[in-house]
Amino acid sequence: MSTKQKRFILSENEIPTQWYNIQADMVNKPMPPIHPATKQPLGVDDLAHIFPRECCVQELDTEHAWIDIPEEVLDKYKYYRSTPLVRAYGLEEALGTPAHIYFKNESVNPLGSHKINSALPQCYYAKMEGTTNVTTETGAGQWGAALSYAA
């Protein structure tokens, strides 16, 4: 019987309280999204027609590495987080690597995918702006289900 720990689960008080914005730490920043009509970089006002303003601010932020997660969103996360971090011993062995490889098992959350992690704050920010209805298009249905759950 193997004694190697395979699953790592944080307690509620260890759940991160900030999101990490990789753009802030990138030496070569990504090119900004371009407005299709003006051919100029998109601004918050351009995106705020379809997304909550705070989501637009975060999307275009290339300076702040850490973004505080609102307390109300953290409270909702605690219903299903943390999801297990799983050590991929078999993949490490198959690759012959000394590196430790982990994957995040999001199948154990209420919707079976990671999409609820972003749907919750998007709906929260929309509500804070006074939006009373949200809608989306969806492919296989996971994003639609996540948005419905979050709303």
C-alpha positions as CSV (number, residue, x, y, z in Angstrom):
1,M,0.0,0.0,0.0
2,S,1.3,3.4,-1.0
3,T,1.9,6.0,1.8
4,K,2.4,8.9,-0.6
5,Q,-0.2,11.6,-0.1
6,K,-2.2,12.1,-3.3
7,R,-4.8,14.8,-2.4
8,F,-4.2,18.1,-0.7
9,I,-7.2,20.1,0.6
10,L,-7.1,23.5,2.3
11,S,-9.3,24.2,5.2
12,E,-11.8,27.1,5.0
13,N,-9.5,29.5,6.7
14,E,-6.7,28.7,4.2
15,I,-8.7,29.5,1.1
16,P,-7.0,32.4,-0.7
17,T,-8.5,35.8,-0.2
18,Q,-7.0,37.4,-3.4
19,W,-7.0,36.6,-7.0
20,Y,-3.6,36.7,-8.8
21,N,-3.3,38.8,-11.9
22,I,-0.4,37.4,-13.9
23,Q,-0.4,40.4,-16.3
24,A,1.1,42.6,-13.6
25,D,4.2,40.4,-13.4
26,M,4.8,39.9,-17.1
27,V,7.9,41.6,-18.5
28,N,6.2,41.7,-22.0
29,K,2.7,42.7,-21.4
30,P,0.0,41.3,-23.7
31,M,-1.2,43.6,-26.4
32,P,-4.5,45.3,-25.4
33,P,-7.7,44.2,-27.0
34,I,-8.6,46.4,-30.0
35,H,-12.0,47.9,-30.5
36,P,-13.3,46.6,-33.9
37,A,-14.8,49.9,-35.0
38,T,-12.2,52.4,-33.9
39,K,-9.1,50.1,-34.1
40,Q,-8.0,51.7,-30.7
41,P,-7.3,49.8,-27.5
42,L,-10.5,48.9,-25.7
43,G,-11.2,50.8,-22.5
44,V,-13.4,49.9,-19.5
45,D,-16.3,51.9,-20.9
46,D,-16.2,49.9,-24.2
47,L,-16.5,46.6,-22.3
48,A,-18.9,47.8,-19.6
49,H,-21.8,47.5,-22.1
50,I,-21.7,43.7,-21.7
51,F,-19.7,43.0,-18.5
52,P,-19.8,44.4,-15.0
53,R,-17.6,47.4,-14.7
54,E,-15.4,45.9,-12.0
55,C,-14.7,42.8,-14.2
56,C,-13.7,45.2,-17.0
57,V,-11.3,47.0,-14.7
58,Q,-9.7,43.7,-13.6
59,E,-9.5,42.4,-17.2
60,L,-7.6,45.5,-18.4
61,D,-5.4,45.8,-15.3
62,T,-1.7,45.2,-16.1
63,E,-0.3,46.8,-12.9
64,H,-1.9,45.1,-9.8
65,A,-0.7,41.6,-9.1
66,W,-3.3,40.9,-6.4
67,I,-7.0,41.6,-6.4
68,D,-9.0,41.2,-3.2
69,I,-11.9,38.8,-3.4
70,P,-15.1,40.4,-2.0
71,E,-16.2,38.8,1.3
72,E,-19.6,37.9,-0.2
73,V,-17.9,35.9,-2.9
74,L,-15.6,34.2,-0.4
75,D,-18.6,33.2,1.6
76,K,-20.1,31.5,-1.5
77,Y,-16.8,29.8,-2.4
78,K,-16.8,28.2,1.0
79,Y,-19.8,26.0,0.0
80,Y,-17.5,24.0,-2.2
81,R,-13.9,25.1,-1.8
82,S,-11.4,24.1,-1.5
83,T,-11.4,21.5,-4.2
84,P,-8.6,18.9,-4.0
85,L,-5.1,19.5,-5.5
86,V,-4.0,16.1,-6.7
87,R,-0.4,14.9,-7.1
88,A,0.0,13.2,-10.5
89,Y,2.6,10.6,-9.5
90,G,1.8,8.5,-12.6
91,L,2.4,11.4,-15.0
92,E,5.6,12.3,-13.2
93,E,6.8,8.7,-13.6
94,A,5.8,8.5,-17.3
95,L,7.7,11.7,-18.0
96,G,10.7,10.7,-16.0
97,T,10.7,14.1,-14.4
98,P,11.9,15.1,-10.9
99,A,9.3,17.9,-10.9
100,H,6.2,17.5,-8.8
101,I,3.1,17.8,-11.0
102,Y,-0.4,18.6,-9.6
103,F,-3.8,19.1,-11.0
104,K,-6.8,20.8,-9.5
105,N,-9.8,18.5,-9.3
106,E,-12.8,20.9,-9.9
107,S,-15.1,17.9,-10.6
108,V,-16.1,17.9,-7.0
109,N,-17.7,21.4,-6.9
110,P,-21.5,21.7,-7.5
111,L,-21.2,22.1,-11.2
112,G,-18.3,19.8,-12.0
113,S,-16.1,22.5,-13.6
114,H,-14.0,25.5,-12.7
115,K,-16.5,27.9,-14.4
116,I,-18.4,28.6,-11.2
117,N,-15.2,30.2,-9.8
118,S,-15.6,33.2,-12.2
119,A,-19.4,33.1,-12.6
120,L,-19.9,33.9,-8.8
121,P,-17.8,37.1,-8.8
122,Q,-19.3,38.2,-12.2
123,C,-22.8,37.9,-10.8
124,Y,-21.8,39.5,-7.6
125,Y,-20.3,42.6,-9.4
126,A,-23.4,42.7,-11.7
127,K,-25.7,42.8,-8.6
128,M,-23.6,45.5,-7.0
129,E,-24.1,47.6,-10.1
130,G,-27.9,47.1,-9.9
131,T,-28.2,44.5,-12.7
132,T,-31.2,42.3,-12.0
133,N,-30.9,39.9,-14.9
134,V,-27.9,38.1,-16.5
135,T,-27.8,36.1,-19.7
136,T,-25.2,34.2,-21.7
137,E,-24.6,32.0,-24.6
138,T,-23.2,28.5,-23.9
139,G,-21.8,25.6,-25.7
140,A,-22.0,22.4,-23.8
141,G,-23.9,24.1,-21.0
142,Q,-21.3,24.3,-18.3
143,W,-21.0,28.1,-18.4
144,G,-24.8,28.5,-18.6
145,A,-25.2,26.2,-15.6
146,A,-22.5,28.1,-13.7
147,L,-24.1,31.5,-14.4
148,S,-27.5,30.2,-13.4
149,Y,-26.1,28.8,-10.1
150,A,-24.3,32.0,-9.4
151,A,-27.3,34.2,-10.2
